[in-house]
Amino acid sequence: MPIKMIVTDLDGTLLRSDSTMSEYTQAVLSKCRRLGVKIVYATGRGKSAERVAPTEFFDGKITSNGAIGRIGDDIVCYRLIPCQVARPILVACDRRGMKILSHIDGMHYSNFIVSDQWPQISNYKIVDFLHHDMDAEKLYMPNPMLDERKFIEQLLPDDLYFIVISYEDGFLGQIMHRDATKAKAIYEIAQRWGISQSEIVAFGNDYNDIEMLQECGIGIVVSNAADEIKNVADFVCDTNDNDGVAKWIEENLCKGGGNY
């Protein structure tokens, strides 16, 4: 079966635990592209993805869980939360005493000192959400408790959804536009290249990867993923720290000239 496109999550999947991409992985991705296979990353990160996933190894980029999809500099899909929809949610969470942020175009608008929570983030502004007038790629909060998750779900209109994903220091709750998913962005990018879902291999490790793992032709999870994620995949590869994605690609695609 010809494989024409590979889509991979970044954190906990393609990247090692120190957020680096090994030289071996870089070499395998380059080899795969020379065979004519398109390489796309699909991540919950925003612009910070560019720091850990160098552009020269990828043909397409999906960020903020599918809010934005790009081929090179060309924006293929762009699904934001309008400010008039985001504002009451931000205000309600702020009044409840929850830490929460609105993210767009690499800037984080928050109600707390973000660098105290994440020292690596310096591009943020503390704002009064009552007067916040920016659309958002996503709204998110660190380590939401169970009662806070229920509170958020009760706030959401039908055109938004809430998901909790893991990261190195705990969990992130993320509020997204209903059409901002990795799977939908993958579909739109693949259409531009004339690639069908059956010709795509997807790699992931977390709950926001489930839909793309199920809908792409082959869904593969790294073995460091939770069992619940493994249960939806076709195959399990080695861990992210052992270059599991690159090993699977080299063994199953590169040796077959792009065919599986």
N, C-alpha and C positions, 0 to 999 in steps of 0.2 A: 504494500500500500504506500503510495507516495505521500510524504509529509511535506507540506509547503510552509508551515508556520509553527513556531514554538512560542508559547506564552508562559512566562514564569513570574511568580511572586518574588519579591526581594527578601525582606527580613524573615529569617528563619527558614528560608527555602534556597534561593540562589546564593545569598550572602552568608558568610560565616558569622558566628556569634559576635565577632568584633566589628561587624558591618563592613567587611572587606570582601572583595571578589578575588579569589586566588588567581595566580598566573595560569594555572592549569585550566581553570574555568574560562578565563579570557581566551586562551588558545583554542579551546573546543568551540566556543561561540563563534570565533572568527572562522574556523574551519567549516562550521555548519553554514555560515553565510556564504562562503565561497562555493558551496554546493547549491546555492540558490534558495536556501530556506530562510524565510523571514524570522527575525528574532524580536520579540516584543516583551517588555516588562509590564506587569499589572500590579500596582502597589497601593496601599492605603496612604503612603506618603504623598506630600505635595511636591513643591520644588526641591525639597531636600533630597529627593531621589537622584537628582543629577550629580550630587556630590559622591554618592556611593555606587552609582551605576553609570560609568562613562558613556557618553552618547555614541562614541565610535563603535560600540559593540551591539547597538540596537537599531532596528529599522523603525520601531514604533514605541510609544510610551503611553501608558494608561496610569493616571495618578488620581489620588483622592477617591479610591475605590471605584473609579469609573466615571467620576464627574467630568473629567477631561481626558480625551484621547487624541493623540497626535501621531502623525506620520511626518517625521522630520519636524519642521516648524509649522506644518499645516495642521490646523485644528479640525479634527474629524467629528468629534462630539463634545458638547459643552452644556452640562446640565447642572445649573446652580440652584441654590435655595434663595428665592427672592427675599430681599431685606424685610418686606412687610410680613412675610411668613416666619422668618427667622427671629425677628425682634421680640414677639410675645413669648417665645420659647426661652430665649436668652434672659429676658426680664424675670420670668417665672422661676427659672432655675437660680438666678442671682438672689431673688428674694427668699428662696428656700435655704440659702447659704451654701449652694453648690459651686464648686469651681467649674467654669465652663469657658470655652473659647469658640470664636468664629474664625475660620481660616479661608483666605483667598489670596491667590497670587503670591504665595510665599510669606504673607504677613499674618500674624496671629493677633486677634483682638480679644482681650480677656478681661476678667474681673479680679485677677490676682497676679502676683509676681511670677511669671512663667519660669524664669531662670532658677527660681527656688525649687521648682518641681523638676525641671529639665535644664540643667546647666548649659547644655549645648545649644539651646534656643535663645538667641538674643534679639531676633527680629519680631518683637511683639509690642503692642500698645495696650495700656490699661484704659478702658473706655467706660462711659456710662451707656449701658445698653438701651436705655430709654430713648436715646438720641442716636443710636447706631443705625446708619443708613447704607451699609454695604451688603451686597449679595454675598453668599457664602458657597464655597465648594463643599464644606462640611462644617458641622458644629460638633464639638467633641469635649469630653471631660475625662479626667484621670480617675481610675478605680471607682466607678459608680457602685454604691451599695445596692442591695436588692430592692429596698424601698425606693431608692432614687431611680432605679431602672423602671419600676412600675409607675412612678410619678411621671417620668418622661414619656413613656408609652401612652399614658392618658392624655398628654398634651398634644400629641402629633396629629396633624390632619392626614387625610388619606394619601396625599401625594408625597409623604415623607416616610422613611423607615428608620428603625433604630437597631444597631448591631453592636455587640461587644466582642472585641478581639484582644488577643494577648500581645504583649510586647515585653522587652527585657526586664522592665521594672514592675510589671503588674498587668493591668487591663485598661483598655481604652473603650469608652462608650462613644459611638459615633452616630450622628443623625445625618441622613443623606436624602437627597431627592430620590423619589421612587424609581426613576429611570437611570439613576447613577449606580450602575453595578459593573463589575469587571466583565461579566458575561456579555452584557449589551454593548459595551465599548469594544470588546473583542469582535463581536459580530459586525459592527460598523466598519472597523478597520479591515477585517478580512474581506468584506464586500468590495472595498476600494481596490483590493489586489485580485479580485476574482477567485478567492479561496473559500471553499466550503468548510463547514464545521467539522466534517469528517476528516479533513486534511490538517487538523490542528492538534498538537499535543500541548497540554496544560500541566504545569507543576504548581503545587501549593502546599500549605501547611495549616491554614486557619479557617475559621468559620466564614470569612468573607471570600474564601476561595471555593466553597462548596459548589455554587452554581456553575462556575466555569469548569470545574472538574467534571461535573455531570454532563454538561452540554457540548464540550469539545470532543473530538473523535477519540482521544485517549486522555484519561485523567490520571495523573501520578502524584503521589504525596511522598514527602521525605519521611524517613522513619522516625524523626523526632517529633512528628505531628501527633496530636491526640488520637486515640482509637476511633473516636466518632468521625474524625475527618478521614482516616484510613478506610473506613467502611464504605465511603462513597466513591473511592478511587478504583481504577482498573489495576494499578500496580503500585507497589511501594519501593522506593529507591533508597539509597544510603542517606545518612544524615546531611544536613547543611554543612556541618563542620568537616565532613569527609567528602565534600564536593559531589554529593549524590546526584544532583541534576546533571552536571557535566559528565559524570561517569555513565549515566543512563543514555545520554545523547550520543556520546562517543561509541558506546557498545552497540546501540540499537539503530542509530541513524547514520553516523559518519561512516561506519564500516559498510553500510549498505548504499552509500551514495545518496542519502536523503530518503531512502525507502525503508519502510518498517516491515 
